[in-house]
Amino acid sequence: MRKHELIRLTVATLVGLAVLIGLGVWQLQRLQWKEGVIARVEARTTRVPLSLERVTEYAREGRNSNYYPVRIMGRFHHARERYLYAFSLDGQPGWHVITPLEMVDGNVVLIDRGFVPDSLRDPSTRALGQTEEVVTVTGFVRMPEEAGIFIPDNDPDTNQWFSRDLSAMAVSMFPGGTVQVSPFFVEAKASEVPGGWPQGGQTRLELANKHLQYALIWFGLALCLAVIYGVYIWGAYRRPQS
């Protein structure tokens, strides 16, 4: 093997190793971050429910209030419900029913009441669940989310939503911005609902954590690259002797 060829091959191998090892280290850092998130979620979801005022204060301070449990009372404005495309916990496609709840003090919170299949999106097909009485809702706080690049645009005109755009939902529910809503959603826990729909308890508490597997893959590829380089160099220097 010529010297300049060896140098180019070695440089390329070292660059490849640096990239692969760097990706592996990055995944280990992500692993540590994800374990912290999981521990925080587990700690929050097992707490005694907080007051709406406390969580609202947290949110307005800029704190991430996801997964804090809350318990609130009020009446649903069923005529203003919105539909967020989603999959149920068992993988069935359908919609989450998001309905404004007006509390006795006048505050309004957007409640994700739970999942309905497409055949039950029309509220007339689940009229029993459209109670007009004062209800108590226990659930988890969920902050608004920005739509990803692969998420379709929300369509307020047809009431089809694909991302949790709280501001846009609130404006579509209360045109003109006449009503201020809490700066977060509340995902209702499973509870007895007349007629059985919507089905609450759709909060995904088991967060995916595959960062260790990904790290091992990157480190494994780095090892394979080093072995291939070594075998090639060993063979190249043996070739003239044979």
LUMDREN-241895 format. One record per residue (C-alpha): residue in one letter; x, y, z. Coordinates in steps of 0.1 Angstrom, whole numbers, plus 5000, padded with zeros to 4 digits. Example, Ala and Ser with C-alpha at 12.3 -4.5 7.8 and 13.67 -1.06 7.14 Angstrom:
% residues 2
A512349555078/S513749895071/
% end
This chain:
% residues 242
M500050005000/R501350344991/K502050595019/H499550855008/E496850595004/L497450475039/I497250835052/R493950895035/L492450575047/T493650635082/V492250985083/A488950875070/T488750595095/L489650825124/V486951075113/G484450785111/L485350665145/A485151015160/V481651055145/L480350715157/I481850745192/G480451095194/L476950975185/G477350695211/V478350945238/W475451175228/Q473050885233/L474450815267/Q473851185276/R470251155262/L469850845283/Q470751035315/W468351315305/K465451075297/E465950885330/G465551225348/V462351305328/I460950965337/A461751005374/R460151345374/V457051225357/E456750935381/A457151165411/R454651415398/T451851175388/T451851015422/R451351345441/V448151465457/P446251675431/L447252045432/S444952335429/L444452505395/E445752825410/R449052665420/V449652505386/T448652815368/E451253015388/Y453852755379/A453052785342/R453053165342/E456453155358/G457752955328/R458052635347/N457252305328/S454052195345/N453551875325/Y452051585344/Y451151765376/P447851625388/V444951865394/R441251835405/I438752095393/M434952145393/G432752305367/R430452275337/F431352165302/H430552375272/H429852075250/A428852285220/R432452415218/E434252085219/R437152035195/Y438651715181/L442351625182/Y443451345160/A445151075181/F445550705187/S444150535218/L446450355242/D445750035224/G446550185189/Q443050255176/P442850575155/G440250835164/W439951165182/H440451325216/V437551535227/I438751865240/T436052065258/P436152395277/L435152355314/E433952675331/M434552675369/V432352835394/D434753125397/G434553185359/N437953045350/V437952825319/V440152525313/L440452315282/I439851955292/D440951665271/R438051435281/G439551135264/F439250925232/V436450845209/P436650635176/D435750825144/S432350665144/L431550845177/R433051185169/D429551335164/P428351425199/S424851315190/T426150955189/R427250975226/A424551205240/L424551035274/G428151155280/Q427251515273/T426251595309/E425151945318/E425651905355/V428652035375/V431351765373/T434651705391/V437551635368/T440751485380/G443551475355/F447151565345/V448351895332/R449651895296/M451352195281/P450752315245/E453052155219/E454452285187/A453652085156/G456451875141/I457451895104/F455551575097/I452351685115/P449451815092/D448252165097/N445352215120/D442052295102/P439752495125/D437152535098/T436452155097/N437352115134/Q440251885128/W443251935149/F446551755148/S448651935174/R447952095207/D447752455197/L446052595228/S445852955216/A444252865183/M441852625199/A440752885224/V440253145197/S438152895177/M436052825208/F435653185219/P435953405188/G437353755195/G439453645224/T436653735249/V437453455272/Q440853385288/V441653015293/S444252855315/P447652825297/F447552445296/F445252145289/V444151895315/E443951525304/A441151365323/K441851045342/A439650745335/S436250785352/E432650665349/V431050855320/P427350795311/G427350595279/G431050515283/W432350795259/P434750975258/Q437150735274/G439550915298/G442850785311/Q444650835278/T447751005292/R450850815281/L452950775313/E455350515300/L457950725281/A460050545255/N463650505265/K465850335239/H468950555242/L471050275257/Q470350055227/Y471150335203/A474350405221/L475450035219/I474650035182/W476850345176/F479750195197/G479249865179/L479550025145/A482750205157/L484249875168/C483349715135/L484950005116/A488149965137/V488249595131/I487749635093/Y490449895092/G492849665111/V492149365090/Y492549565058/I495849715069/W497149375081/G496149215047/A497749505027/Y501149465044/R501049085041/R500249095003/P503849184991/Q505348905011/S503148644996/
% end
